[in-house]
Amino acid sequence: MKHMKKFFTVVLFASGLMMVAAHAQAQNKIGYISSQEVIGIMPETRKADSSLTDYRNALFASAQEKQTAFYSAYEKFAKDSATMSEAVKSVKKTELNKLSTELGGEEERIQNLLQQKRDELIGPINKKAYEAIQAVAKENGYNWVFEKEALLVAPTGEDMLPLVAKKLNIKLPSAPGAGNAPAAAPAKRP
């Protein structure tokens, strides 16, 4: 009886330790994700990229029109300047200098406008991706989530991308050749 009581105490103690260890492990669940991959698979990103490309093309077309107008005005000035009075020449030179200065700052202006448009389009997408990552982490008990690109080594089982894609109702693209091999057969490494 004494041995049975001692055995029972040891079993209870071991069970208690296992429960504490499991609880501690569950409290420190760690995951990782590439936020760039999440954003890259979102359909909103493709729409934003398309809108940004259209906007960039419109800005470049406008800049090209300004440049063409400047060259045309300069050629007209060069051709007609011999018949102009000094006062008219002075006004025309001032106008041409102003146009030239504007053209000189056009590239920087375009870059600033593109950055503003990009922030406007991508900001809500970043927010949606972040909120989905937060929700998946909470729903699946992840206490720590790291950016995948910051990790040198990470286990494949903790990559949260499939869970976040599911949360966003996005089907992940299949890996190349995934349809060729049976699902149960593991991929062989060379």
C-alpha positions in Angstrom: 0.0 0.0 0.0 2.9 2.3 0.9 4.5 1.7 -2.5 1.2 2.3 -4.3 0.7 5.6 -2.5 4.3 6.7 -3.3 3.8 5.6 -7.0 0.5 7.6 -7.1 2.2 10.7 -5.7 5.0 10.5 -8.3 2.5 10.1 -11.1 0.5 13.1 -9.9 3.7 15.1 -9.5 4.9 14.1 -13.0 1.4 14.9 -14.5 1.5 18.3 -12.8 4.9 19.1 -14.2 3.8 18.1 -17.7 0.7 20.3 -17.4 2.9 23.2 -16.2 5.4 22.7 -19.1 2.6 22.4 -21.7 1.0 25.6 -20.3 4.3 27.4 -20.3 5.0 26.2 -23.9 1.5 27.3 -25.0 2.1 30.8 -23.5 5.3 31.2 -25.5 4.0 30.2 -29.0 6.2 31.8 -31.6 5.4 32.4 -35.2 6.8 34.2 -38.2 5.5 35.7 -41.3 6.6 37.8 -44.3 4.4 40.8 -44.3 5.7 41.5 -47.8 4.4 38.1 -49.0 1.0 38.8 -47.3 0.8 42.2 -49.1 2.0 40.6 -52.3 -0.8 38.0 -52.4 -3.6 40.5 -51.7 -5.7 41.4 -54.7 -5.9 45.0 -53.5 -2.1 45.2 -54.1 -2.4 44.3 -57.8 -5.2 47.0 -58.2 -3.0 49.5 -56.3 0.0 48.7 -58.5 -2.1 49.1 -61.6 -3.4 52.4 -60.4 0.0 53.6 -59.5 1.4 52.6 -62.9 -1.4 54.5 -64.7 -0.8 57.5 -62.5 3.0 57.4 -63.1 2.3 57.2 -66.9 0.0 60.2 -66.7 2.6 62.2 -64.8 5.3 61.3 -67.3 3.1 62.2 -70.2 2.3 65.6 -68.6 6.1 66.2 -68.1 6.7 65.2 -71.7 4.1 67.7 -72.9 5.7 70.4 -70.8 9.1 69.6 -72.2 7.8 69.7 -75.8 6.1 73.0 -75.1 9.4 74.4 -73.7 11.4 73.3 -76.7 8.8 74.7 -79.0 8.8 78.0 -77.2 12.6 78.1 -77.2 12.8 77.4 -81.0 10.1 80.1 -81.6 12.1 82.6 -79.5 15.4 81.7 -81.3 13.7 82.2 -84.7 11.8 85.4 -83.9 14.2 87.1 -81.5 15.9 89.0 -84.3 12.7 91.0 -85.0 11.8 91.5 -81.3 12.4 94.6 -79.3 14.7 94.4 -76.3 11.7 94.7 -73.9 9.9 91.7 -75.6 13.1 89.7 -75.6 13.6 90.3 -71.9 10.0 89.2 -71.1 10.4 86.1 -73.3 13.7 85.2 -71.8 12.2 85.5 -68.3 9.3 83.2 -69.4 11.7 80.6 -70.9 13.9 80.7 -67.7 10.8 80.1 -65.6 9.8 77.2 -67.8 13.3 75.7 -67.7 13.4 75.9 -63.9 10.0 74.2 -63.7 11.2 71.4 -66.0 14.3 71.0 -63.8 12.2 70.3 -60.8 9.7 68.1 -62.6 11.4 64.8 -61.8 11.5 65.6 -58.1 7.8 66.7 -58.3 6.8 63.5 -60.0 8.7 61.4 -57.4 7.0 63.3 -54.6 3.5 62.8 -56.2 4.2 59.1 -56.8 5.2 58.6 -53.2 2.1 60.4 -52.0 -0.1 58.3 -54.3 1.7 55.1 -53.2 1.1 55.9 -49.5 -2.5 56.7 -50.2 -3.0 53.4 -52.1 -0.8 51.0 -50.0 -1.5 52.5 -46.6 -5.0 50.8 -46.2 -3.5 47.5 -47.6 -0.7 47.5 -45.0 -3.3 48.2 -42.3 -5.5 45.3 -43.5 -2.6 42.9 -43.6 -1.4 44.0 -40.1 -4.9 43.6 -38.7 -5.2 40.1 -40.2 -1.8 39.1 -38.8 -2.9 40.4 -35.4 -6.2 38.5 -35.6 -4.5 35.2 -36.7 -1.9 35.5 -33.9 -4.6 36.0 -31.3 -6.9 33.2 -32.7 -4.0 30.7 -32.8 -2.3 31.6 -29.6 0.9 33.2 -31.0 2.4 35.4 -28.3 5.4 36.4 -30.5 5.3 37.0 -34.3 8.6 37.8 -36.1 9.2 39.2 -39.5 10.3 36.2 -41.6 13.1 38.2 -43.4 14.7 39.0 -40.0 15.1 35.3 -39.2 18.1 33.2 -40.2 16.6 29.9 -39.2 12.9 29.2 -38.7 10.8 26.0 -38.6 8.4 25.6 -41.5 5.5 24.7 -39.2 5.3 28.1 -37.6 5.0 30.1 -40.8 1.7 32.0 -40.4 1.3 32.9 -44.1 -1.3 30.1 -44.8 -3.3 31.1 -41.8 -3.3 34.8 -42.7 -4.1 34.0 -46.4 -7.1 32.0 -45.2 -8.2 34.8 -42.9 -8.1 37.2 -45.9 -9.9 34.6 -48.1 -7.0 34.4 -50.4 -5.9 31.1 -52.0 -2.2 30.8 -52.0 -0.6 29.9 -55.3 0.7 26.3 -55.5 4.3 25.7 -55.4 5.9 24.9 -58.8 5.4 21.2 -59.5 3.0 20.7 -56.6 0.4 19.2 -58.9 2.8 16.7 -60.4 3.7 14.7 -57.3 1.3 12.8 -55.0 0.3 14.8 -51.9 1.5 12.2 -49.5 5.0 11.8 -51.1 7.6 14.1 -49.5 9.8 16.1 -51.9 13.2 14.6 -52.3 16.2 16.8 -51.9 19.2 16.4 -54.3 
